[in-house]
């Protein structure tokens, strides 16, 4: 998965701090908060209905803390951290697109209520950008190894 490049650090730091803070904020959520977060998730992902709301929020909190820390810690390869961020933010974009009232009539542009979730598109874009950069580096190194030496 490679090493961490200096150019990766701004996106990793900004998104990592945001995700870590979000996860820390969900620790010890009360029953009402857990029910609200769980209810929104169930609207988009019905299979989550069988999960207890408090368990859901505990797992979500732990996942956000782990992902935020992975993004912030430069010992975690960018490819690995970006893969986790892609999966996580992809799920959030799905939540945004599937939750009634979050988008305008076209189903894409955010409604006033959806502005808060629309930021997840930026996280997904950054994650994919990091993955593309890592893949490009690996491809360049592979091509360099295949070239005959002069």
N, C-alpha and C positions, 0 to 999 in steps of 0.2 A: 504494500500500500504506500510505501515511500515515507519520506520525511516531511517535516513541516517547513514550508517555505515562508520567508518573510512576508510575501504578498498575501498569504493566507491569513495572517494574524488579525488584520482589522475586522474581517467578516467573522472569524471565529470568536474574537473577543466580544464584539458587540452582540452577536446572537447568543453566544454562550452565557454572557452576563444576564441577558433578558430571560432566557429559558431557565437558568438556575434560579433567578429571583422568582419566577412564576412557580416553579416547583416548591421552593421554600415557603412561598405564600400559601400553598395548598396543604402543607403539613398541619395535621391536627384540625382540619376543617370540621365545622360543626355539621350536624345532621341536615340542616336546611341548605347549607352551601353544597354539601355532598349530593343531596337530592337534586338541586338545580343543575349542577354540572353533569351529573349522571343522566338526568332527563334530556338535556340538550344532546348529549352523545347518543342516547338511545334513538332520538328522532332520526339521526343520520345513519346510525349503525344499529339496527334493531337487535342483532345478536347479543348486544351488551345488556339487554333487558334482564337476562338471567344472573347478572353480576350484581351483588349487593352494592348500593351507592357508596357506602363508606369504604369498602374494599376497592371499588373503582377509583375513588379519589386517592387512596393510599398508594395504589399502583401507579396512577398518573403522576402523582407528586414524586415518587421515587424515580420514575422514568425521566421526568424533566430534570431532576437534580443530577442524575447520572449523565444525561445528555449534555446539560450545561457544563458540568465538570469536564467531560470529555472534550468539549469544544475549547474550554479555557486552558486545559493542560497541554502544553506543547509536546509532551512525551507520547501523546496519542496521535498516531498518524492521521493526516488530513483525510485520506481516503476513508478510513474507518469512521471518523467523526462525521464526515459529510454523508456517508451512507446512512448513519443513524439519523442525522438531521433530515435527509431526504424522506425517509420512511415516516418520521414524526410529522414533518410539515406537510407531507402529502396527505396524511390522515386529517390534519387540520384544514387543509384546503377542501378536502371532501366534506368535512363538517360544514364549512362555509357554504359550499355549493348545494348541499342537501337540506340545510335547515331553512324552513319556511320563513320568509321575511328578511333574510340576510342579503338578498340580491334584488335588483330591480326586475322589471318585467322580462328583460332579456335573459335573465338567469345567470349573468356573469358580473355585471357592474354592481358594486355594493350599494345597498340602500343605506339610509342614515343609520339604521340599526346594525348593519353589517360592516361598517367601517372598522370596528375593532377586530373582526376576524379577517378582514381583507389583507391585513399586514402579513398574514401567513403566506401569501403569494410571494412576498419578498423573501421570506425565509426559504421557501422552496426554490426560488430562482437562485439564491446565493448557494444553496446546497448543491444544486445541479452544476452551477458554475465551478464550484470547488472540485466536484467529481470529474468534470470535463478537463479541468486543469491537471489533475492527477493522472487521468487517462492519457492526456496528451504528453505529459512527461514520460510516462512508461513507454508510449509508442515511440517517442524520439530516442529513448535509450535502446529500445529493441532494434530500431533501424540502424543506429550507430554501431551496434554489435554485429549486425549482419553485413555491413560494408567491409569489403576487403581492405586490409591495411596497405598503405602505399609505401 
